[in-house]
Amino acid sequence: MPEESVIRTNTAPQSRKGRKEINLGIKFMIPDRFLQLSYCARMTILLLLSLLLVVICNGCATIPEIANLKQDESFTHDEIVTGKMVVGGVVSIVNDLDESESSKYADMLRGSFLPVRKEFVILPVEEVVQRLGKELYQKILYDYKYTGELNLDFLKKLESCQTAFRYLLLVRIIENEVSERTEKRPRHKIPPKTDWRGNPIVNEIDVVMIATRRIRVSLDVYDLKKRILALSGEIDESKSKERSPYFEEKDENIVKSFALIPLRAFLDVTIQPSAPPTDKLLHTIFKAFVKNMPCRRQN
């Protein structure tokens, strides 16, 4: 049986048989079988593990932060539960949303609450339209779109809705931009090529085309009972899509290009990727707004 070997950088208990232990504050058990593999085989396994870790981390979407968050002290969890909330609508100063788009985004906003804040009663936008009438509702929404606020006259007209709901939720898309850029990144081979010193040799470069969509959205919650702005804030969110249609190879200072997409594909599709859809970013933004709604106080 092979003699046990231990690698340490500080004092640590002896490792189990057949394994090597590296102690860098965190213990890693490395089987002898792994260390008996060739250098290229070990590097290949480590590279694959690192790529897997990147994929896993990218899948863990982060919730964006709300900027300029302002909340009135009267806007509490219990008051929302008692008073009820209604989706007033979603508008955009970037482009005019047609009725179907506006309705779709309003439903998406309401749907963001239902799975995670089941204690809240969130009424659909149709409830506001029915009580105000379509003409007055469109007038209020138009004014909010270009001013970013509800004036006192409109708040007074909404007083009659207090019996059905107390809080009016409005969303305004302020920016919706698409940008494109190209990056060049080292192309890593599996197994990796190294020089006589063990340093990686990179002579191939991926040409990466990137399309990014950036959206800035504001959210306002009005308290119809007190005629005040109960909650407001903004979220700036962006997402990108990438495509590598070809790579470049440097050979004796001559750069050659090699397609990664078949020639027929070049004729059938656009090389530049399309930016992520607006719906996808709005869904993330709405979830962030929901997360920042007041929670029940812990006793």
Protein Blocks (a to p, Z undefined) as FASTA:
>chain_A
ZZdddddfbdcddddehiacddehiacdddfklmmpcfklmmmmmmmmmmmmmmmmmmmc
cddddehiacdfklcfklmmmnopadfbdcdfkbccdfklmmmmmmmmmmmmmmmmmmbc
cddfklmmmmnopklmmmmmmmmmmnopacfklmmmmmmmmmmombdcddddfbdcdddd
ddddddddddddddfkopacdfbdcdddddddddddddddddfklopafbgcdddddddd
dddfbccddeehiacdddfbdfklmmmpcfbacdddfklmmmmmmmmmmmmpccdddZZ
